[in-house]
């Protein structure tokens, strides 16, 4: 029987505010998009190295919640102006935790409690940062191994 897909649901701005290099970018309005892009780049690498499906959720400003799916990449949600990323993260955890192994990443205590109550796992943004660093090292080691094999 094939193993169930594992999912990682990330509260994007919660992580940006917890990672110093991204927070510096986020504090400058003209560079705010670079903080999101930097986070997504690291999450793509983590997804590629771990095999987990990564869903990242950001607070939004439009009148509707929107979703983007990268081809074999991240699934990205932007909450509408009346909702928050927290709301979307909690809804996804409640809906999918019974179907798939699922981990929620957020610094928000209420999101953590809601995720755990739904049967999902919880991870801090700092722990996610360590996982991303390990994925970067794993990727670099694999590239070295492939070069040596030639």
C-alpha positions in Angstrom: 0.0 0.0 0.0 1.5 3.4 -1.0 2.4 5.8 1.8 0.0 8.7 2.3 1.1 12.1 1.2 2.4 14.2 4.0 1.4 17.9 4.1 3.1 20.9 5.7 0.8 23.9 6.1 2.8 27.1 6.7 1.5 30.4 8.1 3.7 32.5 5.8 3.7 35.8 7.7 4.2 34.1 11.0 7.4 32.5 9.7 8.6 35.7 8.0 8.2 37.5 11.4 10.2 34.7 13.1 13.1 34.5 10.7 15.4 37.6 11.1 16.7 37.8 7.5 13.1 37.7 6.1 11.8 40.1 8.8 14.4 42.8 7.7 13.1 42.6 4.2 9.4 42.6 5.3 9.9 45.8 7.3 10.8 47.7 4.1 7.6 48.1 2.1 9.4 48.1 -1.3 11.1 44.8 -0.3 8.2 43.0 1.3 7.6 40.8 -1.7 11.3 39.7 -1.4 10.5 38.3 2.0 7.7 36.2 0.6 9.8 35.0 -2.3 12.7 34.1 0.0 10.4 32.0 2.2 8.8 30.3 -0.8 12.3 29.5 -2.3 13.3 27.7 1.0 9.9 25.9 1.2 10.3 24.7 -2.4 13.7 23.2 -1.6 12.3 21.6 1.6 9.4 20.1 -0.4 11.8 18.8 -3.1 14.1 17.2 -0.5 11.5 15.8 1.9 8.7 14.7 -0.4 6.1 16.5 1.7 3.6 18.7 0.0 3.9 22.3 1.2 1.0 24.7 1.4 1.8 28.3 2.4 -0.9 30.7 3.5 -0.5 34.5 3.5 -2.8 37.3 4.7 -4.3 39.1 1.7 -6.0 42.3 0.8 -8.4 41.3 -2.0 -12.1 40.7 -1.7 -11.7 36.9 -2.2 -9.4 34.2 -1.0 -7.2 33.1 -3.8 -5.1 30.1 -4.5 -2.1 29.4 -6.7 -0.7 26.1 -7.6 2.8 25.8 -9.0 3.4 22.9 -11.3 4.9 20.3 -9.0 5.5 23.1 -6.5 3.9 24.9 -3.7 0.2 25.5 -3.2 -0.2 29.1 -2.1 -3.3 30.7 -0.5 -3.9 34.4 0.0 -6.7 35.1 2.6 -9.2 37.7 1.7 -9.3 41.0 3.4 -12.1 39.9 5.8 -10.3 36.7 6.9 -6.7 36.0 8.1 -4.2 33.4 7.2 -4.8 31.9 10.6 -8.4 31.2 9.6 -7.4 29.5 6.4 -4.7 27.4 8.2 -7.1 26.3 10.8 -9.8 25.3 8.2 -7.2 23.3 6.2 -6.1 21.5 9.3 -9.6 20.6 10.4 -10.5 19.5 6.9 -7.4 17.4 6.1 -5.8 16.2 9.3 -8.0 13.1 9.4 -7.1 12.2 5.8 -3.3 12.9 5.6 -0.4 13.2 8.0 -0.3 17.0 8.4 1.9 19.5 10.2 1.0 23.1 10.8 3.7 25.8 11.2 2.7 28.9 13.1 3.9 31.0 16.0 0.3 31.7 17.0 -0.8 29.8 20.1 -4.4 29.6 19.0 -3.5 28.2 15.6 -1.2 25.6 17.4 -4.1 24.6 19.7 -6.5 24.3 16.9 -4.1 22.2 14.8 -3.4 19.9 17.6 -7.1 19.6 18.4 -7.8 18.6 14.8 -5.3 15.8 14.9 -2.5 17.6 13.1 1.1 18.0 14.3 2.5 21.4 15.1 5.9 22.9 14.5 7.4 26.3 15.4 8.8 28.7 12.8 12.2 28.2 14.3 12.0 24.4 13.9 10.9 24.9 10.3 14.0 27.1 9.8 16.2 24.2 11.0 14.4 21.8 8.7 15.0 24.2 5.8 18.7 24.4 6.7 19.0 20.6 6.8 17.3 20.4 3.4 19.8 22.9 2.0 22.7 20.9 3.3 21.2 17.7 2.0 20.8 19.2 -1.4 24.4 20.6 -1.4 25.7 17.2 -0.3 23.7 15.5 -3.1 25.1 17.8 -5.7 28.7 17.1 -4.5 28.0 13.4 -4.6 26.7 13.7 -8.1 29.7 15.7 -9.3 32.1 13.2 -7.8 30.3 10.3 -9.5 31.0 11.7 -12.9 
